[in-house]
Amino acid sequence: MSTNTVLSVALVLIVASAIFVSLRIRRVVTTPAERAVHAALSTASLAARALRGGLTEESAEQAAPHLHALIGCAAVGIADTDGRVLAWTGPHTELAGPFEAAARQAVDGGRRVLVSDTSGADAQVLVIVAQPLIVEDSGTAGVLGVVTTSKPGPGLLGAVAEVARYVSGQLELAELDASRARLDRAEVLALRAQISPHFIYNALNTIASFVRTDPERARELVLEFADFTRYSFRSAGEFTVLSEELHNIDRYLTLERARFGDSLQVRLQVAPEVLNVVLPFLALQPLVENAVRHGLAPNVAGGTITIVAADEGTDCVITIEDDGVGMDPDLLRFGALDAVERSGGGATIEIAHVGLANVDDRLRAAFGNDYGLVVETAPGSGTKVFVRVPKFRPGIEV
């Protein structure tokens, strides 16, 4: 073998050895303790995903295997406040009955219960730890059961208590989500109650005025009114898409144009790519109604309402503008009373800005504080309301 060949082989071996050492160094990027923490957090996250829907048989069955892996015990069970076993993972299913009894004791006493059992075929001593799941302001929401093959020490009991506290935290968040959903539904009902009385009265009066003079026009308005009320009082969901909201606004404005005639003009400019953007149900109609009722109606000459929906990157920006009487910005305070009074010309005029605070609150609750209403107005200069919503937000859907 030549000297050059020997040198080449040696060089290859040196390079290969260096690469191997480099790969070994790169592969050890975390310590065993760090990997264990990462695995525990990942497992806890999987359990939380199911528990955020509340404690049901389905969510318990999804969460139990992850809690079993997290605690590292013989078996895990989850029971409701009546002691009924919602889920069981691992062996020793014969202990489901004793666990139910222990769960009822834990719920009644509000504290951990330990029960020893030797009912297995091999007379092995098993211990059931029934740890109540306590949610703040609501009391006990259920019971976490852990089965061990020996007397549990302080370390295991502490781990069970911490896991139960974690589960309770997820259930508390689920209750908050449910409360927010109930509040959203209540706000929609309140909004409907605010909108419906005066609008229905005016719409029916307008339709009645056409019954004799123009029956065909009256028939068309009745159909528009029926479609408007059907949409506004629907029972489905807290959200809708922009195209549906705009269709309902068109029905509303058709009825109002029949009432005001040519003194009410409407301009609409909508980017096609934002038609499927999701936003809170009845988020725009109250803003248009305010523009008609408080911006243009007091103006003898009427005016124009301009609605624009534009695509701005990750957001959709909707503006509703009128060239009506405007108002003093100091009178407009979100979070304060929706109904304020303004004096002028010896008379007191009620400015009940229907649903502005309601819509602002719902936008912020759904998308965060960056997505509330922005209003530009001044006496004699009209009013312009900006509504910014994300084009996509995880968890927000129709």
ABEGO torsion letter per residue (X at the ends): XBAAAAAAAAAAAAAAAAAAAAAAAAABABBAAAAAAAAAAAAAAAAAAAAAAEBBAAAAAAAAAAAAAAAGBABBBBBBAAGBBABBBEBGAAAAAAAAAAAAAAAAAGBBBBBBBAABAAGBBBBBBBBBBBBBGAEBAEBBBBBBABBBBAAAAAAAAAAAAAAAAAAAAAAAAAAAAAAAAAAAAAAAAAAAAAAAAAAAAAAAAAAAABAAAAAAAAAAAAAAAAAAABABEABBBAAAAAAAAAAAAAAAAAAAEAABBBBBBBBAAAAABBBBBGAAAAAAAAAAAAAAAABAAEEBBBBBBBBBEABBBBBBBBABAEBBAAABBBGBBABBBBBBGGBBBBBBBBGAAAAAAAAAAAAEAAABBBBBBBBGAEBBBBBBBBABBBGBBX
